[in-house]
Amino acid sequence: MFEAVEELIGEHADLERQLADPDVHADQGRARAMSKRYAELTPVVAVYQEWRGCRDDIATARELAVEDSEFAAEVKELESRSEELTERLRLLLVPRDPADEKDVILEIKAGAGGDESALFAADLLRMYLRYAERTGWRTEIIDATESELGGYKDVQVAVKARGRAEPGQGVWARLKFEGGVHRVQRVPATESAGRIHTSAAGVLVTPEAEEVEVEVNPADLRIDVYRSSGPGGQSVNTTDSAVRITHLPTGVVASCQNEKSQLQNKEQALRILRSRLLAAAREEAEREASDARRSQVRTGDRSEKIRTYNFPENRISDHRVGFKAYNLDQVLDGEIDPVIQACVDADSAARLAEDR
């Protein structure tokens, strides 16, 4: 592990020298890529230097302990600190998802349970919007189909960081573990007998793709227009403003009816389509890679029930990592960092186990 760090320290120093050269910044794309890599390596270098200093202090304390026994306690403290730094360094060297800093498109779809499922989808949407607000991210509802009782049959929201995130704190890095089936157990608002029902909603999270990442040939697209339905203003049901785009080679479909103009809906649908095509390409690459892994946290099986929200017990349970807490009311108000962190930690542990 430490041999690898020495190489990274050399790379970090080389990048620092190059970034100090004004000529490098003439090519903004190259300068951005180098700055990003430099920022990724800086925490590794800092922790390694602290670890080296700690090891030197241990050697000095051991020499002094021969003459003065009081230094023996300091040796133990320094050794404990060295172990902590070693583990921090190991975590920093875990292979990272290159998409971790990307913004995402998050989709929530009502599942089994009818109106109750649509109401639960609205609860999940509020939870993610509140979490984004607490985290300092921006959100934008791209498209939504409301149910008669005020829930959502489906809703798509873009979640964006306001600036460069610290390593591991990007939007995709935190929200990628939310994809899957979320199950709720509670007495529905429509239940007169007070019986507990179980329903579900599906969540799909994809990193938002830039145009340069996914080339979409206009000849490969079938674009259908139709009249919008549901809430949306005076233009609803009077003009063909809704747009559905089908990517013919893959069959991937994206639609939008949230905007009043057909052009705006087309742009939003293309945005969703690029994101879905990027996600499909990533999944295909992972399947084909010889070292592809399917950890207990990230699975390609979208039908897997990943989490249960139990209202009678005020309990949230994540079935992938064994996380359980009895503060469901706070979780639905956006305090989901603990369960997300449990998934991040399990994923890091799995990566470390594979890397050993």
C-alpha positions, -999 to 999 in steps of 0.1 A, spaced: 0 0 0 27 25 10 47 18 -22 16 29 -41 15 61 -20 51 70 -29 41 69 -66 11 91 -58 32 116 -39 55 119 -70 24 124 -92 11 151 -68 44 170 -68 46 168 -106 10 182 -109 18 210 -85 48 220 -107 28 219 -139 -2 238 -124 22 266 -115 31 270 -152 8 297 -168 11 280 -201 -8 249 -188 -39 271 -181 -41 281 -217 -58 248 -222 -87 251 -198 -99 215 -203 -64 201 -195 -60 225 -165 -94 214 -151 -85 178 -153 -51 183 -137 -67 204 -109 -93 177 -102 -66 150 -100 -44 173 -78 -74 178 -54 -80 140 -53 -44 133 -44 -40 161 -18 -58 142 11 -37 111 4 -5 131 6 -16 149 38 -25 117 56 6 99 45 28 128 57 10 128 91 15 90 93 52 93 85 56 120 112 37 97 137 61 68 129 91 91 135 76 102 169 70 66 179 107 58 172 118 88 193 94 80 222 106 44 223 142 56 227 133 79 255 112 53 272 144 33 278 155 60 302 122 74 313 92 50 318 67 78 315 73 78 277 59 43 275 24 56 277 31 81 249 43 52 227 9 35 231 -10 66 222 12 72 192 8 36 180 -30 39 183 -29 71 163 -7 54 137 -32 26 133 -60 52 128 -40 70 101 -31 37 84 -68 28 81 -77 64 69 -50 60 43 -63 26 32 -98 41 28 -84 70 7 -67 44 -16 -99 25 -22 -106 26 -59 -133 53 -64 -162 55 -88 -152 80 -114 -188 93 -115 -188 102 -77 -187 139 -83 -215 139 -109 -250 154 -104 -278 130 -107 -314 125 -120 -335 108 -94 -367 91 -104 -395 79 -81 -423 57 -94 -453 44 -75 -455 7 -74 -478 -19 -59 -504 -2 -36 -523 22 -58 -531 55 -43 -511 47 -11 -480 39 -32 -484 73 -49 -486 91 -15 -455 72 -4 -437 83 -36 -446 119 -25 -431 112 9 -399 99 -6 -397 130 -29 -400 153 1 -374 133 20 -349 137 -9 -357 174 -14 -352 180 23 -319 160 23 -307 180 -7 -316 213 11 -298 202 42 -267 192 22 -267 224 2 -276 209 -32 -299 224 -58 -330 205 -70 -352 209 -101 -383 188 -107 -380 179 -144 -413 160 -149 -441 147 -127 -474 129 -129 -496 135 -99 -522 112 -85 -558 122 -76 -550 123 -39 -519 145 -42 -493 118 -45 -471 111 -75 -474 82 -100 -439 92 -111 -416 121 -107 -381 130 -119 -359 154 -102 -324 167 -110 -301 171 -80 -270 193 -84 -241 203 -62 -235 240 -59 -197 237 -62 -169 211 -61 -175 185 -34 -150 169 -11 -140 134 -21 -168 110 -14 -193 138 -8 -205 143 -44 -242 139 -53 -238 106 -71 -213 94 -43 -241 98 -17 -273 90 -36 -262 61 -58 -272 37 -30 -308 49 -30 -317 30 -62 -341 1 -56 -375 -7 -42 -385 12 -10 -413 -5 10 -437 12 34 -458 -3 62 -485 19 76 -522 26 78 -531 43 46 -552 75 46 -578 57 26 -581 28 51 -612 31 73 -606 -1 93 -572 10 106 -554 -20 91 -517 -18 83 -509 -21 46 -477 -27 27 -469 -9 -5 -438 1 -24 -422 27 -47 -392 23 -69 -363 47 -70 -339 50 -99 -307 71 -96 -285 78 -126 -255 102 -130 -265 130 -152 -247 128 -185 -230 156 -204 -236 158 -241 -200 150 -248 -203 118 -228 -232 103 -247 -234 108 -284 -270 107 -296 -275 105 -333 -308 123 -342 -314 96 -368 -316 70 -340 -345 89 -323 -382 86 -327 -399 116 -313 -437 115 -305 -457 144 -293 -490 142 -275 -513 163 -252 -503 167 -216 -525 153 -189 -529 164 -153 -519 197 -136 -499 220 -158 -517 252 -166 -540 264 -194 -521 246 -222 -530 212 -208 -551 191 -231 -552 219 -257 -518 216 -274 -495 187 -283 -467 199 -260 -457 166 -243 -428 148 -258 -417 111 -258 -383 102 -272 -374 66 -281 -337 56 -287 -343 31 -314 -310 11 -311 -316 4 -274 -353 9 -269 -346 34 -240 -375 58 -237 -377 92 -220 -407 116 -218 -416 149 -204 -448 169 -201 -440 193 -173 -431 223 -194 -456 244 -214 -437 244 -247 -429 214 -268 -393 226 -273 -387 227 -235 -402 193 -230 -380 179 -258 -348 194 -242 -358 179 -208 -366 145 -223 -332 144 -241 -315 152 -208 -332 122 -192 -325 100 -222 -287 108 -221 -286 100 -184 -304 67 -190 -281 58 -219 -250 66 -198 -264 44 -169 -270 16 -194 -235 19 -208 -220 18 -173 -240 -13 -163 -229 -31 -195 -193 -22 -189 -195 -35 -153 -210 -68 -166 -183 -73 -192 -153 -63 -170 -134 -93 -158 -131 -77 -123 -167 -66 -121 -182 -70 -87 -216 -72 -72 -213 -60 -36 -240 -64 -10 -247 -27 -14 -248 -20 -52 -267 -46 -72 -281 -44 -107 -313 -60 -95 -337 -31 -94 -365 -53 -80 -346 -58 -47 -364 -44 -17 -336 -23 -2 -354 -5 26 -385 -6 47 -402 23 64 -424 10 92 -446 38 106 -462 19 135 -427 13 150 -412 46 137 -385 23 123 -363 25 91 -344 -7 81 -319 -10 53 -318 -47 44 -285 -46 25 -263 -35 54 -285 -44 85 -290 -7 94 -319 -1 117 -330 31 135 -362 43 153 -364 79 140 -384 74 109 -401 108 113 -367 125 112 -355 104 83 -386 114 62 -377 150 71 -344 146 53 -321 132 80 -309 102 59 -271 107 62 -267 79 88 -283 52 66 -265 65 35 -232 65 54 -238 29 65 -241 19 28 -210 39 19 -190 22 47 -202 -13 36 -192 -5 0 -158 8 11 -152 -24 32 -162 -46 2 -138 -27 -21 -110 -30 5 -116 -67 9 -113 -72 -29 -82 -51 -31 -63 -71 -5 
